[in-house]
Amino acid sequence: MTKPIHHHKDYYAPEEKLYVATDCIIFGFDEGVLKLLVFKRRVEPLKGTISLIGSFVHPVESAGEAAKRVLREITGLEDIFMEELKSYSAVERDPGARCISIAFYALIRIEESNKSLVANHGAIWLELDTLPKLVLDHGQMVKDALDRLREKAKFYPIGVELLSKKFTIPQLQKLYEAIYQKKMDTRNFRKKLLSLNLLIPLDEKDMSGSKKGAFLYKFNYNKYKKLETKGFNFSLFKT
């Protein structure tokens, strides 16, 4: 890890200061529903409004490091799928001060998050379908993150980042239906998915959905990585 640079002399002191923040769009998938982690804002202005989870970027960290810190502090998770979305720099975006936000979106398995940590920070999981109005430009951030998620899902099997490590084909279908907000033909979905040979069948069943149960699978990351280097397109869910 590189040592942080301590700026003893501020060569830019005459320039007007502004703040840099990071906001995290944290998606989770729970019982067939796509959810977002939010909390009630604890500081003025607009205290008590529903907000994405974020932080100011500290002088000794990058925006990405700040986003990872936020995720770790709120969910207890590290080494998860996280990607920079874009920066939001409209002059009037934050009535508190002139502030630029660099947004990141993340995909986590809700059951793996530290529930007491989440609760201690006053954070809650809300269904995307019934999301209330978010503070500032956070609603736009969520919309942009969803667009990116849908685009990413065409080329990367992003769904497996949200499901349990063992999952059924119906669970995977429900997830992609939630991401794209549309129904998919069950037989076609199954046929296309299995034809990619990217799932490892397990000798176990999930009995929660029906008496007969559904076989569980694991995702074959090694095989996907090999295909990806050849320019493999995960176009199964292209709409």
C-alpha positions in Angstrom: 0.0 0.0 0.0 1.4 3.4 -0.9 2.0 5.8 1.9 -0.4 8.8 1.9 1.1 12.1 0.8 0.9 14.7 3.5 0.6 18.1 1.8 2.5 20.4 4.2 2.3 23.4 1.9 -0.9 24.3 0.2 0.2 25.8 -3.1 -3.5 26.3 -4.1 -4.5 28.2 -0.9 -5.8 31.3 -2.7 -8.3 29.2 -4.7 -11.8 28.7 -3.3 -12.3 25.4 -1.6 -15.0 22.8 -2.4 -15.9 19.4 -1.0 -15.6 16.0 -2.6 -18.0 13.3 -1.5 -18.7 9.7 -2.5 -22.2 8.2 -2.6 -22.8 4.5 -2.7 -25.7 2.9 -4.6 -25.8 -0.5 -2.8 -28.0 -3.1 -4.5 -29.1 -6.3 -2.8 -31.5 -9.1 -3.9 -33.9 -10.6 -1.4 -36.8 -13.1 -2.0 -37.2 -12.2 -5.6 -36.9 -8.4 -5.1 -34.2 -6.0 -6.0 -33.5 -3.7 -3.0 -31.4 -0.6 -2.2 -29.7 0.3 1.0 -30.6 3.8 2.2 -30.8 5.7 5.5 -32.2 8.9 7.0 -29.8 11.7 6.7 -28.3 12.6 10.0 -26.9 16.1 9.2 -28.3 19.4 8.1 -29.3 20.6 5.6 -32.3 18.3 4.9 -31.7 16.2 8.0 -34.2 13.2 8.2 -34.6 12.8 4.5 -34.0 9.5 2.8 -30.5 9.3 1.4 -28.0 7.0 -0.2 -25.1 6.1 2.0 -22.0 8.2 1.5 -19.2 10.2 3.0 -16.8 13.0 2.3 -13.5 11.8 0.8 -10.7 12.1 3.4 -7.5 13.9 2.3 -5.5 10.6 2.6 -7.8 8.4 0.4 -9.0 8.1 -3.1 -12.7 8.3 -4.0 -12.7 4.5 -4.5 -11.0 3.9 -1.1 -13.7 6.2 0.5 -16.5 4.1 -1.1 -14.9 0.9 0.1 -14.6 2.3 3.6 -18.3 3.3 3.6 -19.3 -0.2 2.5 -17.1 -1.8 5.1 -18.4 0.4 7.9 -22.1 -0.1 7.0 -22.2 -3.7 5.9 -19.0 -5.3 7.2 -18.3 -6.5 3.7 -15.1 -6.3 1.6 -14.0 -7.7 -1.8 -17.4 -7.3 -3.4 -18.5 -6.1 -6.8 -18.1 -2.3 -6.9 -17.6 0.0 -9.8 -17.3 3.7 -10.2 -20.5 5.1 -11.8 -19.8 8.8 -12.6 -19.3 12.2 -11.0 -22.1 14.6 -10.2 -21.0 18.2 -10.2 -24.0 20.5 -10.8 -23.2 23.8 -9.0 -26.5 23.8 -7.1 -26.7 20.0 -6.4 -26.1 20.4 -2.6 -27.5 23.3 -0.5 -25.0 22.5 2.2 -21.9 23.6 0.3 -20.3 23.4 -3.2 -19.8 19.7 -3.4 -18.9 17.2 -6.1 -19.9 13.6 -5.6 -18.3 10.6 -7.2 -20.8 7.8 -7.1 -20.1 4.1 -7.0 -22.5 1.2 -7.3 -22.1 -2.1 -5.5 -23.8 -5.5 -5.5 -24.0 -7.4 -2.3 -25.6 -10.6 -0.9 -27.9 -9.2 1.8 -27.6 -12.4 3.9 -23.8 -11.9 4.0 -24.0 -8.4 5.3 -23.6 -7.7 9.1 -27.2 -7.0 10.0 -26.4 -5.4 13.4 -23.9 -3.0 11.7 -26.5 -2.0 9.2 -29.1 -1.5 11.9 -26.6 0.5 14.1 -26.2 3.0 11.2 -29.9 3.3 10.8 -29.7 1.9 7.3 -32.6 -0.1 5.8 -33.2 -2.1 2.7 -36.1 -0.7 0.5 -37.6 -2.3 -2.6 -36.6 -0.4 -5.7 -40.2 -0.5 -7.0 -41.5 1.4 -4.0 -38.6 3.8 -3.4 -39.6 7.1 -1.8 -38.1 10.4 -3.2 -34.4 10.5 -2.3 -32.5 13.6 -1.2 -30.5 15.9 -3.6 -29.7 14.1 -6.9 -29.6 10.7 -5.4 -32.7 9.6 -7.4 -30.8 10.3 -10.6 -27.8 8.4 -9.3 -30.0 5.3 -8.7 -31.5 5.6 -12.2 -28.0 5.9 -13.7 -26.8 2.9 -11.7 -29.7 0.8 -12.8 -29.0 1.7 -16.4 -25.3 0.7 -15.9 -26.4 -2.5 -14.2 -28.6 -3.5 -17.1 -25.9 -2.7 -19.6 -23.3 -4.7 -17.6 -25.6 -7.7 -17.3 -25.4 -8.1 -21.1 -21.7 -8.8 -21.0 -21.0 -10.0 -17.5 -22.9 -12.5 -15.4 -23.6 -9.9 -12.8 -26.5 -11.7 -11.3 -24.3 -14.2 -9.4 -22.9 -11.3 -7.3 -26.4 -10.8 -5.8 -27.5 -14.4 -5.3 -26.3 -16.9 -2.7 -23.3 -18.8 -3.9 -25.6 -21.8 -4.4 -28.8 -20.9 -6.4 -31.5 -22.4 -8.5 -32.3 -21.5 -12.1 -35.7 -20.0 -11.1 -33.9 -17.8 -8.6 -31.5 -16.6 -11.3 -34.4 -15.9 -13.6 -36.3 -13.9 -11.0 -33.2 -11.8 -10.4 -32.8 -10.9 -14.1 -36.5 -10.2 -14.3 -36.1 -7.8 -11.4 -33.0 -6.1 -13.0 -34.8 -5.7 -16.4 -38.3 -5.2 -15.0 -39.8 -7.7 -17.5 -40.9 -11.3 -17.5 -38.8 -13.9 -19.4 -40.0 -17.2 -20.9 -39.0 -19.9 -18.4 -38.3 -22.6 -20.9 -36.2 -20.4 -23.2 -34.3 -18.9 -20.2 -33.4 -22.3 -18.9 -32.4 -23.7 -22.3 -30.2 -20.7 -23.1 -28.6 -20.6 -19.7 -27.7 -24.3 -19.7 -26.3 -24.0 -23.3 -23.6 -21.6 -22.0 -22.2 -24.4 -19.8 -21.3 -21.9 -17.1 -23.2 -23.5 -14.2 -21.9 -26.4 -12.1 -24.8 -28.7 -11.1 -24.8 -29.7 -7.4 -26.2 -32.9 -5.9 -28.5 -30.7 -3.7 -32.0 -29.3 -3.9 -33.7 -26.2 -2.7 -37.0 -27.4 -1.2 -38.4 -23.9 -0.3 -40.2 -23.3 -3.7 -42.0 -26.6 -4.2 -42.5 -30.2 -2.9 -40.4 -31.5 -5.8 -37.7 -28.9 -5.1 -35.2 -27.3 -7.6 -31.6 -28.4 -8.2 -28.9 -26.0 -6.9 -26.0 -24.7 -9.1 -22.8 -22.9 -8.6 -21.3 -20.5 -11.1 -18.1 -21.6 -12.9 -16.0 -18.4 -12.7 -12.9 -20.1 -14.1 -14.7 -21.1 -17.2 -16.2 -17.7 -17.6 -12.8 -16.0 -17.2 -11.4 -18.1 -20.0 -14.3 -17.3 -22.3 -14.1 -13.6 -21.4 -10.5 -13.4 -22.6 -11.7 -14.7 -26.0 -14.2 -11.9 -26.2 -17.2 -13.9 -24.9 -20.5 -12.0 -24.8 -22.9 -12.9 -22.0 -25.8 -12.0 -24.3 -28.3 -14.3 -22.7 -30.2 -11.5 -21.1 -29.9 -8.9 -23.9 -33.2 -7.1 -24.3 
